[in-house]
Amino acid sequence: MRLDQLPTEILLLVCEEVSLFDVLNFRLTSKFLSSVATPFLLDEIHLLFKPESFHRLLEISQHPVISGAITTLFYEIDFLDRFDSRCEWEENVFDPNYLTLLQKLPTRCVSKEERSEARQREMEYLKNACPDEQHAEDTLAKGWDSHLALYAEQEILRRSDYGSEAICRAMRALPSLREIIMSQGCGIVPRTKKLDKTFSASLQLLGSENSGTPQARSLLVGAATAGLSLESVQIGSIDWKFLQCNDEDFFKMKDALQSLRSCELRISTGSDAYADKFGLEIPECSEFLRQSRRLFHFIKDMPLLDELTIAFDWFDPTAAAQLEWIVGSVTWSFLTFVSFECIDTDDRSLVSFFRRHRNTLRQVCLEDIRLLTGEWSAVWQEMHDALNLESARVGGSLLGLDPLQSWCLYPVLPFSSGDDDFQNNRTCKAIEDYLIGWGDCPLLDEEEHPQDV
């Protein structure tokens, strides 16, 4: 029997199992098999902040077959910084090859061997983060010209409202789009090789001037305008001021989220020009979120929500938001995973949230959390009794104000190798094991799991 005589359902199953190379060959055999195989050529669009990338987005959206197969839009929004002179630009030149030398650093080191290996990775990182290589004059001249050309292209997009019209047009023609990922820096995922390669000729690390506010607005407003039923949205790192948009755009963005099953928001609270200091706008952000409750209203109407991540980038001297301002008294009936980072909360609000979701929650992540009232040992016991978890992760700084409490559950630098870090990692693992049902609450044993002084 010839392939084109097989039922279409069988051919679709074949295309799902074979490699892309086989799909390419498969579609060349006949017009009929081409129509079957073409949707398997591409299911994700990778968008960069470059006019050429936006043109490709529109071309794909106009393809009669592939447009219907696109399920994911991945948008890396990183910018080139503006420099007023070549001298200023040369002060920021870097060796693009060093990015490839960075190894993935472990989040925790629990043995001497792992600590030793992590220390070696740390030294390699520090060695390559500030390369000494001097570029030849002709390389610098070409790099400066490339930077000017690439920056000018991005300026075209800025002046056209960051390409929002093109995104709206494309989304109207992508009926199967279900997932939006908008990443800046390492907000959601590490920068891709495609991004680095596209802008490497400028000899600059990519930066940002607005932390994604207009891009996020164009994505979500575009999705709402197109009537898409999104299932997953991941956005980060995005300036907290995206929530200060006008009411019309705010409610359109909300409309785009109503069918979500997975929502991840990583929110920036301001940093200096060199990204050495974070949380510079925490007071303004905190006052706005407290008074407006906009973050709460942004996420509350997601009846199908299964996974929720709300993460801020800093929490000192206070966090930008309290848990009550984010989740209120809402119960998401299908919530199985939750992650909170860099927030303040009182013990009652935190315990109440977990009690409301005791029947569904299976995975919990808490990092850099400050208790305004109550004791962490009591919170862990309440969570242990209420939840039936499959996995738990706790880390960063666990703080308390009334009474004063402080645990640093893993190193600020994950590749640090001191003995104190080993103690903190051991305490961290003991809490995680307790939350999934093993042993007694470790913080009750102050000798085995002491607080930081």
C-alpha positions in Angstrom: 0.0 0.0 0.0 1.3 3.4 -0.9 1.7 6.1 1.8 -0.9 8.3 0.2 -3.4 5.5 0.5 -3.1 5.3 4.3 -5.8 7.1 6.4 -4.9 10.7 7.3 -5.0 9.9 11.0 -2.2 7.3 10.6 -0.1 9.7 8.6 -0.5 12.3 11.3 0.7 9.8 13.9 3.7 9.0 11.7 4.6 12.7 11.4 4.4 13.1 15.2 7.0 10.4 15.7 9.6 10.9 13.0 12.4 13.5 12.9 12.2 16.9 11.3 14.5 15.7 8.5 12.1 12.8 7.8 9.1 15.2 7.7 10.9 17.4 5.2 11.4 14.4 2.9 8.0 13.1 3.6 6.3 16.3 2.3 8.3 16.2 -1.0 6.7 13.0 -2.1 3.3 14.3 -3.2 1.0 17.3 -2.8 -1.3 15.3 -0.5 1.5 14.2 1.8 2.9 17.7 1.7 -0.4 19.1 3.1 -0.3 16.5 5.8 3.3 17.0 6.9 3.7 20.8 6.5 2.0 21.7 9.9 4.8 19.7 11.6 7.6 21.8 10.2 7.1 24.6 12.8 5.0 25.1 15.9 6.9 27.9 17.6 7.9 31.4 16.4 11.0 32.9 17.9 10.7 36.7 17.8 13.6 39.1 18.4 13.5 42.9 18.7 14.6 43.4 15.1 12.5 44.4 12.1 13.7 41.4 10.1 12.2 39.1 12.9 8.9 41.0 12.8 8.7 40.5 9.0 9.3 36.8 9.5 6.5 36.7 12.0 4.1 38.3 9.5 5.2 35.9 6.7 4.6 32.9 8.9 1.2 34.2 10.0 0.2 34.5 6.3 1.2 31.0 5.4 -2.1 29.0 4.7 -0.9 25.9 6.5 1.9 26.7 8.9 0.0 29.6 10.5 -2.6 27.1 11.8 0.1 25.0 13.4 1.8 27.7 15.5 1.1 27.1 19.2 3.9 29.1 20.9 5.3 32.7 20.5 8.7 33.1 22.2 9.7 36.8 22.3 13.2 37.9 23.4 12.9 41.6 23.9 16.6 42.5 24.7 17.9 45.9 23.5 21.1 47.3 22.4 22.1 50.3 24.6 22.5 53.8 23.1 26.0 55.3 23.1 26.7 58.9 22.2 30.2 58.3 21.0 32.5 55.5 20.0 34.7 56.1 23.0 31.7 55.4 25.3 30.9 52.4 23.2 34.4 51.0 23.5 34.3 51.2 27.3 31.5 48.6 27.2 32.9 46.3 24.5 33.0 42.6 25.5 34.3 39.4 24.0 31.2 37.6 22.8 32.9 34.2 23.1 33.0 34.3 26.8 29.2 33.7 27.1 29.8 30.2 25.7 32.3 29.4 28.5 29.8 29.9 31.3 28.7 26.7 32.9 25.4 26.1 34.6 26.1 26.7 38.3 24.5 24.3 40.9 21.8 25.8 43.0 23.0 23.9 46.0 26.3 22.2 47.1 25.8 19.5 49.7 29.1 17.7 49.6 32.8 18.6 49.7 33.3 17.3 46.2 30.5 19.4 44.8 31.7 22.5 46.7 35.2 22.0 45.3 33.8 21.6 41.8 31.6 24.7 42.2 34.5 26.7 43.4 36.4 25.8 40.2 33.4 26.9 38.1 33.2 30.2 40.1 36.9 30.9 39.3 36.3 30.2 35.6 33.3 32.5 35.7 35.2 35.3 37.3 38.1 34.8 34.9 35.9 35.0 31.8 33.3 37.6 32.9 35.8 40.4 32.4 37.9 39.2 29.4 41.3 40.9 28.9 41.4 40.3 25.2 42.1 43.4 23.2 40.3 43.8 19.9 42.1 44.9 16.8 41.4 48.3 15.5 39.6 47.0 12.4 37.5 44.8 14.6 36.5 47.7 16.7 35.7 49.8 13.6 33.4 47.1 12.2 31.8 46.6 15.6 31.0 50.2 16.0 29.5 50.4 12.5 27.4 47.2 13.2 26.2 48.6 16.5 25.0 51.8 14.9 23.2 49.9 12.2 21.6 47.4 14.6 20.6 50.2 17.0 19.0 52.1 14.2 16.9 49.1 13.2 15.6 48.8 16.8 14.9 52.5 16.8 12.5 51.9 13.9 10.5 49.5 16.0 10.5 51.9 19.0 9.0 54.6 16.8 6.3 52.2 15.6 5.0 51.5 19.1 7.4 48.6 19.5 5.8 46.7 16.6 2.5 46.3 18.3 0.5 46.6 15.0 2.5 43.8 13.4 2.0 41.6 16.5 -1.8 42.2 16.5 -2.0 41.4 12.7 0.0 38.3 13.2 -2.0 37.0 16.1 -5.3 37.4 14.2 -3.9 34.8 11.8 -2.5 32.4 14.4 -5.7 30.6 15.6 -3.8 27.8 17.4 -1.6 30.1 19.5 -1.8 28.9 23.1 1.5 29.9 24.7 3.3 33.3 25.1 6.8 33.5 26.5 8.4 36.9 26.8 11.9 36.9 28.2 14.4 39.6 28.9 18.0 38.8 30.0 17.6 35.6 32.0 14.1 36.6 33.2 12.4 33.4 32.0 15.1 31.5 30.1 18.8 32.2 29.5 19.5 34.2 26.4 19.5 32.0 23.4 22.3 31.4 20.9 20.1 32.9 18.2 19.8 36.2 20.2 23.5 36.4 20.9 24.4 35.6 17.3 22.0 38.1 15.8 23.6 41.0 17.8 27.1 39.8 18.4 28.6 42.0 15.7 27.9 45.0 17.9 30.4 43.6 20.5 27.9 44.6 23.3 25.9 42.8 25.9 22.2 43.5 25.4 20.5 45.7 27.8 17.0 47.3 28.4 15.5 50.7 28.8 11.9 49.9 29.7 11.8 46.4 31.1 9.3 45.1 28.6 6.2 47.2 29.4 5.2 48.0 25.8 6.1 44.5 24.5 4.0 42.8 27.2 1.1 45.2 26.4 1.3 44.5 22.7 1.4 40.7 23.2 -1.5 40.5 25.6 -3.7 43.2 24.0 -3.0 41.5 20.6 -4.0 38.1 22.0 -7.2 39.6 23.5 -8.0 41.4 20.2 -7.5 38.2 18.3 -9.8 36.3 20.6 -7.1 33.7 21.4 -7.6 31.2 24.2 -4.2 31.3 25.8 -3.2 28.5 28.1 0.2 29.6 29.2 1.9 33.0 29.7 5.4 33.5 31.0 6.7 37.1 31.3 9.9 38.3 32.9 11.6 40.3 33.9 9.1 43.1 33.5 8.9 46.5 35.1 6.2 46.7 37.8 4.9 49.9 36.0 3.3 47.7 33.3 0.4 47.5 35.8 0.0 51.3 35.7 -1.3 51.2 32.1 -4.6 52.8 31.2 -7.8 51.0 32.2 -8.6 50.0 28.6 -5.3 48.2 28.0 -5.4 46.7 31.5 -8.8 45.1 31.0 -7.8 43.9 27.5 -4.7 42.2 29.0 -6.8 40.7 31.7 -9.2 39.3 29.0 -6.2 37.5 27.4 -5.6 35.6 30.6 -9.0 34.2 31.4 -8.3 30.7 30.0 -4.8 30.4 31.4 -3.6 27.1 33.0 -0.1 28.4 33.7 0.9 32.0 34.7 4.4 33.1 35.5 5.2 36.8 36.2 8.7 37.9 37.2 8.5 41.6 38.2 11.4 44.1 38.4 11.4 46.8 41.0 14.1 49.0 39.4 17.9 48.8 39.3 20.8 51.2 38.7 22.5 51.6 35.3 25.0 48.9 36.0 22.5 46.4 37.6 24.5 46.4 40.8 21.7 47.6 42.9 18.1 46.2 42.8 14.8 47.2 44.3 15.3 51.0 43.9 11.6 51.5 43.3 10.3 49.2 45.9 8.6 52.1 47.9 6.7 53.4 44.9 5.8 49.9 43.7 4.6 48.8 47.1 2.4 51.9 47.6 0.9 51.4 44.2 0.2 47.7 44.7 -1.3 48.3 48.1 -3.6 51.0 47.1 -4.7 49.8 43.6 -4.5 46.0 44.1 -3.8 45.8 40.4 -1.7 42.7 40.6 -4.5 40.9 42.4 -7.1 42.0 39.9 -4.7 41.0 37.1 -4.5 37.3 38.1 -7.6 36.6 40.1 -10.0 35.7 37.2 -8.3 32.6 35.9 -10.7 29.8 36.8 -8.6 27.0 35.1 -5.3 28.0 36.7 -3.0 25.0 37.4 0.4 26.7 37.9 1.2 30.1 39.4 4.5 31.9 39.8 4.7 35.4 41.2 8.3 36.6 41.7 9.8 40.0 42.5 13.5 40.7 42.1 14.3 42.1 45.6 12.9 42.3 49.1 15.2 44.6 51.2 14.5 46.5 53.4 10.9 45.4 52.6 9.3 43.5 49.8 7.4 45.2 47.0 4.2 43.3 47.8 2.4 41.4 50.6 0.8 38.1 49.8 -2.7 39.4 50.6 -2.3 42.1 48.0 -1.5 39.4 45.4 -3.9 36.5 46.1 -6.5 38.0 48.4 -8.9 35.3 49.5 -9.2 33.7 46.0 -9.2 29.9 45.7 -8.1 28.5 42.3 -9.8 25.1 42.1 -7.3 23.4 39.9 -4.0 24.8 41.4 -1.3 22.2 41.7 1.9 24.3 41.6 2.7 27.6 43.2 5.9 29.7 43.6 6.3 32.9 45.5 9.6 34.9 45.6 10.6 38.1 47.4 7.3 38.8 49.2 6.2 39.7 52.7 3.3 38.1 54.5 1.9 37.4 57.9 1.6 33.9 59.0 -2.2 33.8 58.9 -2.4 34.9 55.2 0.3 32.3 54.2 -1.3 29.4 56.1 -4.8 30.4 54.9 -3.6 30.3 51.2 -2.3 26.8 51.6 -5.3 25.6 53.5 -7.6 26.9 50.7 -5.6 24.8 48.2 -5.0 21.7 50.3 -7.0 19.5 48.0 -5.0 20.3 44.9 -1.6 21.7 45.6 1.2 19.2 45.0 4.3 21.4 44.4 5.4 24.5 46.4 8.3 26.9 46.0 9.0 29.7 48.5 12.1 31.9 48.2 13.1 35.0 50.1 10.0 35.3 52.2 9.6 37.6 55.2 7.0 36.8 57.9 5.7 40.1 59.3 4.1 38.2 62.2 4.4 34.6 63.5 7.1 31.9 63.6 8.4 29.9 60.7 8.4 26.7 62.7 4.6 27.0 63.2 4.0 27.8 59.5 6.0 24.7 58.4 3.9 22.6 60.8 0.6 24.0 59.5 1.7 23.4 55.9 2.9 19.9 56.8 -0.5 19.0 58.3 -2.6 20.7 55.6 -0.9 19.7 52.4 -0.1 16.4 50.6 2.9 17.6 48.6 5.0 15.7 46.0 7.8 18.2 46.0 8.8 21.3 47.9 11.5 23.9 47.5 12.4 26.6 50.0 15.4 28.9 49.8 17.0 32.3 49.9 16.4 34.2 53.1 13.6 33.2 55.4 13.0 36.1 57.7 10.7 37.1 60.5 10.0 40.4 62.1 7.8 39.6 65.1 9.5 37.7 66.5 12.9 38.3 64.8 14.0 35.2 62.8 16.6 34.7 60.1 17.7 31.7 58.1 19.8 31.8 54.8 18.9 28.5 53.3 21.4 28.5 50.5 24.2 30.8 49.5 23.6 34.1 47.9 26.2 33.0 45.4 25.3 29.3 44.6 28.9 28.4 43.8 30.2 29.6 47.2 32.0 26.9 49.1 32.1 27.9 52.8 31.2 25.6 55.7 28.4 27.9 56.7 26.8 27.3 53.3 26.8 23.5 53.9 24.9 24.1 57.1 22.4 26.3 55.4 21.9 23.8 52.6 21.4 21.0 55.1 18.7 23.1 56.9 17.1 23.8 53.5 16.8 20.1 52.6 15.5 19.2 56.0 12.6 21.7 55.7 11.8 20.4 52.2 11.8 16.8 53.4 9.5 17.8 56.2 7.0 19.5 54.0 6.6 16.3 51.9 6.0 14.2 55.0 9.4 13.1 56.4 10.4 13.5 60.1 9.7 16.3 62.5 9.9 20.1 61.9 13.6 20.8 61.7 13.4 24.4 63.0 12.3 23.1 66.4 15.9 21.7 66.9 17.8 25.0 67.2 21.1 23.2 67.8 20.9 21.2 64.6 19.4 24.0 62.5 20.5 27.3 64.1 19.5 30.7 62.8 21.9 33.1 61.2 23.4 35.6 63.6 
